[in-house]
Amino acid sequence: MQFVLGLQEVIRWVGDAWEARSAQTALSAARRRYLGRGMLCVLSGKTGARQGAMRIPRWVLLVGAIGYLAMGSVAMTGARAAEMLDRTPRTAVMSAFEPEWTALQAMLEGRREHVVNRTTFLTGTIEKQPVVLFLSGVSMVNAAMNTQAALDRFNIRRIVFSGIAGGVNPELDIGDVAVPEQWGEYLEAVFARDTGGGNYRLPSFAQRPPSHFGMIFPQPVEVPVSGARPEKRSWFPVDAQLLAIARQIAGTVALKDCTVEHKCLTHKPKIVVGGHGVSGQAFVDNAAFREYARKSFAANVLDEESAAVAQVAYINKVPFIAFRSLSDLAGGGGAENEMTTFFQLASDNSAVFVRAFLEALPAL
């Protein structure tokens, strides 16, 4: 579109110049509006080490100007690739895995599809709330990248993350839904130098936290601040109003306790609102590390995405909350990791709570 408009303007200037027999005036206007110092000699019809060394016919200059503007217009089109795709105020509902995504899609009405950078965004309504659904993808980088892409292209007023997680709090079990009040990036860390005898030396710039796991010393996240020192944060809080709504409806939502293959839990799943969640670039299936995460961060759950989304929401000043249903115990179970068995049940429970939550939200 920018390319077409650029050509139309040049053609109009050329026509005006022809009619007025004043190509120099048209060229001057083009030069002032679009071109930097690198094209001054060309548009003035002079080249060489010294202006005036060679004259170029004006028709050649006009063709060159058209080509130059065409290239500039293509570049501008690329620079403006992050244009809004939908201006309806919406709640972003995101998840990391395909089963979570499938469960949420089944609730969507008035579906419309958008594809941005290989990620599919679905707009529509759930419980009369305008939403945009999308997969964050697994991992902190994917989650942050796709959250920002959604904020750039849709009119997002709040973010809800629905998904599964590993349980860290021993009082929680598979199928339970955790709604932490804040999220930390617990693998933002320095891997310290081993000096022998169980001792480690940190670089001078690093902070020494109250506890660590071997050579892993967690550090606060540095959030960029224009014109100032980075803000150091260990936790990113969820939105207080959204948390209050989650707490109000927690006792009204019935969660599943059996899979479609009739593999049932020995307990009734529950919803726990409050406490901490942590995220990092690792799938955890290690009992010792699970205990460390609980002791050091008072974490109820751990995953690979939520804290990254919380940070993006914090920087963009968009309300955020995450619901995470336990699919496994992060190494705390007695046998094999339970995720493959209870993956879908946990996804369904998280999606069920999202639906009830959206119904309880005030209109945008």
C-alpha positions as CSV (number, residue, x, y, z in Angstrom):
1,M,0.0,0.0,0.0
2,Q,2.8,2.4,0.9
3,F,4.5,1.6,-2.4
4,V,1.4,2.5,-4.4
5,L,0.9,5.8,-2.5
6,G,4.5,6.7,-3.0
7,L,4.3,6.2,-6.8
8,Q,1.1,8.2,-7.0
9,E,2.7,11.1,-5.3
10,V,5.7,11.1,-7.5
11,I,3.6,10.8,-10.7
12,R,1.4,13.7,-9.4
13,W,4.5,15.9,-8.9
14,V,5.9,15.0,-12.3
15,G,2.5,16.0,-13.9
16,D,2.5,19.3,-12.0
17,A,6.0,20.0,-13.1
18,W,5.3,19.2,-16.7
19,E,2.3,21.5,-16.8
20,A,4.1,24.3,-15.0
21,R,7.3,23.6,-16.9
22,S,9.0,23.6,-13.5
23,A,10.5,20.2,-12.9
24,Q,13.0,21.8,-10.5
25,T,10.2,22.9,-8.2
26,A,8.7,19.3,-8.1
27,L,12.1,17.8,-7.5
28,S,12.8,20.2,-4.7
29,A,9.5,19.2,-3.0
30,A,10.3,15.5,-3.3
31,R,13.8,16.1,-1.9
32,R,12.6,18.1,1.1
33,R,9.9,15.5,1.9
34,Y,11.6,12.2,1.5
35,L,15.3,12.2,0.8
36,G,18.3,12.7,3.0
37,R,21.7,14.2,2.2
38,G,22.8,11.1,0.2
39,M,20.4,12.0,-2.7
40,L,20.9,15.7,-2.7
41,C,23.4,15.7,-5.6
42,V,21.3,13.3,-7.7
43,L,18.1,15.3,-7.4
44,S,19.8,18.5,-8.1
45,G,21.2,16.9,-11.3
46,K,24.8,17.2,-10.2
47,T,27.4,14.4,-9.6
48,G,31.1,14.0,-9.1
49,A,33.5,15.2,-6.5
50,R,32.2,18.8,-7.0
51,Q,28.6,19.8,-7.7
52,G,28.2,20.9,-11.3
53,A,30.7,18.5,-12.7
54,M,28.1,16.6,-14.7
55,R,24.5,17.4,-15.7
56,I,21.9,14.5,-15.8
57,P,18.7,14.8,-17.8
58,R,15.7,15.5,-15.7
59,W,13.7,12.6,-17.0
60,V,16.5,10.3,-15.7
61,L,16.2,12.0,-12.3
62,L,12.5,11.5,-12.2
63,V,12.8,7.8,-13.0
64,G,15.5,7.5,-10.3
65,A,13.3,9.3,-7.8
66,I,10.5,6.8,-8.5
67,G,12.8,3.9,-8.0
68,Y,14.2,5.4,-4.8
69,L,10.7,6.0,-3.4
70,A,9.7,2.5,-4.3
71,M,12.5,1.0,-2.3
72,G,11.8,3.3,0.6
73,S,8.2,2.5,0.5
74,V,8.9,-1.3,0.6
75,A,11.1,-0.7,3.6
76,M,8.4,1.4,5.3
77,T,5.9,-1.4,4.8
78,G,8.2,-3.8,6.6
79,A,8.8,-1.4,9.4
80,R,5.0,-1.0,9.9
81,A,4.4,-4.8,9.9
82,A,3.1,-4.5,13.5
83,E,-0.1,-2.8,12.5
84,M,-3.3,-3.5,14.5
85,L,-5.3,-6.4,13.2
86,D,-8.3,-5.9,15.5
87,R,-9.3,-2.9,17.5
88,T,-12.0,-4.5,19.7
89,P,-11.1,-4.4,23.4
90,R,-10.3,-8.0,24.3
91,T,-9.0,-10.3,27.0
92,A,-6.0,-12.3,25.8
93,V,-6.3,-16.0,26.8
94,M,-3.1,-17.9,26.2
95,S,-1.7,-21.3,26.9
96,A,1.5,-23.2,26.1
97,F,0.5,-26.6,25.0
98,E,-1.8,-28.0,22.3
99,P,-4.3,-29.8,24.6
100,E,-4.8,-26.6,26.6
101,W,-5.3,-24.7,23.3
102,T,-7.8,-27.3,22.1
103,A,-9.9,-27.1,25.3
104,L,-10.2,-23.3,25.0
105,Q,-11.0,-23.4,21.3
106,A,-14.1,-25.6,22.0
107,M,-15.5,-22.6,24.0
108,L,-14.9,-20.0,21.4
109,E,-17.8,-18.4,19.4
110,G,-17.6,-16.2,16.3
111,R,-14.1,-17.5,15.5
112,R,-11.9,-15.5,13.2
113,E,-8.3,-16.5,12.5
114,H,-5.2,-14.3,12.1
115,V,-1.6,-15.5,11.6
116,V,1.3,-13.5,12.7
117,N,4.9,-14.7,12.5
118,R,3.7,-18.3,12.2
119,T,1.5,-18.0,15.3
120,T,-2.3,-18.3,15.0
121,F,-4.4,-15.9,16.9
122,L,-8.2,-16.6,17.2
123,T,-10.6,-13.8,18.0
124,G,-14.2,-14.3,19.1
125,T,-16.1,-14.5,22.4
126,I,-16.2,-16.9,25.4
127,E,-19.1,-16.3,27.8
128,K,-19.8,-13.1,25.9
129,Q,-16.4,-11.7,26.7
130,P,-14.4,-10.7,23.6
131,V,-11.1,-12.7,23.6
132,V,-8.1,-13.5,21.5
133,L,-6.8,-17.0,22.0
134,F,-3.2,-18.1,21.1
135,L,-0.5,-20.5,22.0
136,S,2.5,-18.9,23.7
137,G,4.6,-21.9,22.8
138,V,6.8,-23.7,25.4
139,S,9.6,-21.7,27.0
140,M,10.2,-18.3,28.4
141,V,11.4,-16.8,25.1
142,N,8.4,-18.0,23.1
143,A,6.0,-16.8,25.8
144,A,7.5,-13.3,26.0
145,M,7.8,-13.0,22.2
146,N,4.2,-14.0,21.4
147,T,2.8,-12.0,24.3
148,Q,4.4,-8.9,23.0
149,A,3.2,-9.7,19.4
150,A,-0.3,-10.0,20.7
151,L,-0.1,-6.7,22.5
152,D,1.2,-5.0,19.4
153,R,-1.5,-6.2,17.1
154,F,-4.7,-6.5,19.2
155,N,-6.4,-4.2,21.7
156,I,-5.7,-6.3,24.8
157,R,-6.9,-5.0,28.1
158,R,-6.0,-7.9,30.3
159,I,-4.1,-11.2,30.0
160,V,-5.1,-14.6,31.3
161,F,-2.7,-17.6,31.1
162,S,-4.3,-21.0,31.3
163,G,-2.1,-24.2,31.4
164,I,-0.5,-27.0,33.3
165,A,2.4,-27.0,35.7
166,G,4.5,-29.1,38.0
167,G,3.5,-29.1,41.7
168,V,6.0,-27.8,44.3
169,N,3.9,-27.3,47.4
170,P,3.5,-30.8,49.0
171,E,-0.1,-29.8,50.0
172,L,-1.1,-29.6,46.3
173,D,-1.8,-32.6,44.2
174,I,-2.4,-33.5,40.5
175,G,-5.5,-31.9,39.1
176,D,-5.4,-29.0,41.5
177,V,-5.5,-25.5,40.0
178,A,-3.1,-22.9,41.4
179,V,-3.6,-19.1,41.0
180,P,-0.4,-17.5,42.3
181,E,-0.4,-13.9,43.4
182,Q,3.1,-13.3,42.0
183,W,5.6,-14.9,39.7
184,G,9.4,-15.1,39.8
185,E,12.0,-16.1,37.3
186,Y,13.9,-18.5,39.5
187,L,16.4,-19.6,37.0
188,E,17.7,-16.1,36.4
189,A,21.0,-16.9,38.0
190,V,24.8,-16.9,38.2
191,F,26.5,-20.3,37.8
192,A,29.2,-19.6,40.4
193,R,32.8,-20.8,40.3
194,D,33.5,-24.0,42.4
195,T,36.4,-23.3,44.7
196,G,36.3,-26.8,46.3
197,G,34.8,-28.1,49.5
198,G,31.3,-27.2,48.6
199,N,32.2,-23.5,48.3
200,Y,31.5,-21.2,45.4
201,R,32.8,-17.7,44.5
202,L,30.4,-15.2,42.9
203,P,31.6,-12.5,40.5
204,S,31.8,-9.1,42.1
205,F,28.6,-7.8,40.4
206,A,26.4,-10.6,41.6
207,Q,24.2,-10.7,44.6
208,R,24.5,-13.5,47.1
209,P,20.9,-14.8,47.8
210,P,19.8,-16.4,51.1
211,S,19.9,-19.9,49.5
212,H,21.2,-21.5,46.3
213,F,21.3,-24.9,44.6
214,G,24.9,-26.0,44.3
215,M,26.5,-23.6,41.8
216,I,23.2,-22.0,40.9
217,F,22.7,-18.6,42.6
218,P,19.4,-16.9,41.7
219,Q,19.5,-13.2,40.8
220,P,16.9,-10.5,40.4
221,V,15.7,-9.7,36.9
222,E,16.8,-6.4,35.5
223,V,14.0,-4.5,33.8
224,P,15.1,-1.8,31.5
225,V,14.2,1.8,32.4
226,S,14.8,4.5,29.8
227,G,17.4,7.0,31.0
228,A,17.9,5.3,34.3
229,R,19.4,2.3,35.9
230,P,17.6,-1.0,35.3
231,E,14.9,-1.9,37.9
232,K,15.8,-5.1,39.8
233,R,12.8,-7.3,40.6
234,S,12.5,-10.8,42.0
235,W,8.7,-11.0,41.6
236,F,6.1,-9.8,39.2
237,P,2.7,-9.5,40.8
238,V,-0.6,-10.4,39.2
239,D,-3.4,-7.9,39.0
240,A,-5.1,-7.4,42.4
241,Q,-8.6,-7.1,40.9
242,L,-8.3,-10.2,38.8
243,L,-6.9,-12.1,41.8
244,A,-9.9,-11.0,43.9
245,I,-12.3,-12.3,41.2
246,A,-10.5,-15.6,41.1
247,R,-10.8,-15.9,44.8
248,Q,-14.5,-15.2,44.7
249,I,-15.3,-17.9,42.3
250,A,-12.8,-20.5,43.4
251,G,-15.4,-22.4,45.6
252,T,-18.0,-22.5,42.8
253,V,-16.1,-24.4,40.1
254,A,-16.2,-28.2,39.9
255,L,-13.0,-29.8,38.6
256,K,-12.6,-33.2,36.9
257,D,-11.0,-36.1,38.8
258,C,-11.0,-38.7,36.0
259,T,-9.4,-38.9,32.5
260,V,-11.3,-40.0,29.5
261,E,-9.5,-43.4,29.8
262,H,-11.2,-43.6,33.3
263,K,-7.9,-43.2,35.2
264,C,-9.1,-41.4,38.3
265,L,-7.4,-39.4,41.0
266,T,-7.7,-40.5,44.6
267,H,-8.7,-37.1,45.7
268,K,-11.0,-34.3,44.6
269,P,-9.1,-31.5,42.9
270,K,-9.2,-28.1,44.5
271,I,-8.5,-24.4,43.5
272,V,-5.8,-22.6,45.5
273,V,-5.6,-18.8,45.1
274,G,-2.5,-17.0,46.4
275,G,1.1,-17.9,47.0
276,H,4.0,-17.9,44.6
277,G,4.7,-19.4,41.2
278,V,8.1,-19.7,39.5
279,S,9.1,-20.1,35.9
280,G,12.3,-21.0,34.1
281,Q,13.8,-22.5,31.0
282,A,13.8,-26.1,32.3
283,F,11.4,-29.0,32.7
284,V,11.8,-30.1,36.3
285,D,11.5,-33.7,37.3
286,N,13.9,-33.8,40.2
287,A,12.9,-34.2,43.9
288,A,15.9,-32.3,45.3
289,F,15.4,-29.3,43.0
290,R,11.7,-29.3,43.8
291,E,12.4,-29.1,47.5
292,Y,14.9,-26.3,46.8
293,A,12.2,-24.3,44.8
294,R,9.7,-24.7,47.6
295,K,12.2,-23.7,50.4
296,S,13.8,-20.8,48.6
297,F,10.9,-19.3,46.8
298,A,7.9,-20.6,48.7
299,A,6.6,-21.8,45.3
300,N,3.4,-23.6,44.9
301,V,4.0,-24.5,41.2
302,L,6.7,-24.2,38.6
303,D,6.4,-23.9,34.8
304,E,8.3,-22.6,31.8
305,E,6.3,-19.5,30.7
306,S,4.1,-17.6,33.3
307,A,6.8,-15.4,34.8
308,A,7.9,-14.3,31.3
309,V,4.4,-13.3,30.4
310,A,4.1,-11.5,33.8
311,Q,7.2,-9.5,33.0
312,V,5.9,-8.4,29.6
313,A,2.5,-7.5,31.1
314,Y,4.3,-5.5,33.8
315,I,6.3,-3.5,31.3
316,N,3.2,-2.9,29.1
317,K,1.0,-2.1,32.2
318,V,-1.6,-4.6,31.2
319,P,-3.4,-6.6,34.0
320,F,-2.2,-10.2,34.2
321,I,-3.2,-13.5,35.9
322,A,-2.3,-17.1,35.4
323,F,-4.1,-20.3,36.2
324,R,-2.0,-23.5,36.4
325,S,-3.3,-27.0,36.9
326,L,-0.9,-29.6,38.2
327,S,-0.2,-32.3,35.7
328,D,2.7,-33.8,37.7
329,L,4.7,-33.2,40.9
330,A,8.0,-32.0,39.4
331,G,9.9,-35.1,40.6
332,G,8.0,-35.4,43.9
333,G,6.0,-38.5,42.8
334,G,6.9,-42.0,43.8
335,A,7.2,-43.5,40.2
336,E,7.5,-42.1,36.7
337,N,6.6,-38.5,35.9
338,E,2.8,-38.3,35.9
339,M,2.4,-35.6,33.2
340,T,1.7,-37.9,30.2
341,T,-1.1,-39.6,32.2
342,F,-2.8,-36.5,33.6
343,F,-1.9,-34.0,31.0
344,Q,-5.4,-33.6,29.5
345,L,-7.2,-33.7,32.8
346,A,-5.0,-30.9,34.1
347,S,-5.5,-28.9,30.9
348,D,-9.3,-29.4,31.1
349,N,-9.4,-28.3,34.7
350,S,-7.5,-25.1,33.9
351,A,-9.8,-24.4,31.0
352,V,-12.9,-25.0,33.1
353,F,-11.7,-22.4,35.6
354,V,-10.9,-19.9,32.8
355,R,-14.4,-20.2,31.5
356,A,-15.9,-19.5,34.9
357,F,-13.4,-16.7,35.4
358,L,-14.3,-15.0,32.1
359,E,-18.0,-15.2,32.9
360,A,-17.3,-13.4,36.2
361,L,-15.2,-10.6,34.7
362,P,-16.7,-7.1,34.2
363,A,-17.3,-6.1,30.7
364,L,-14.5,-4.2,28.9
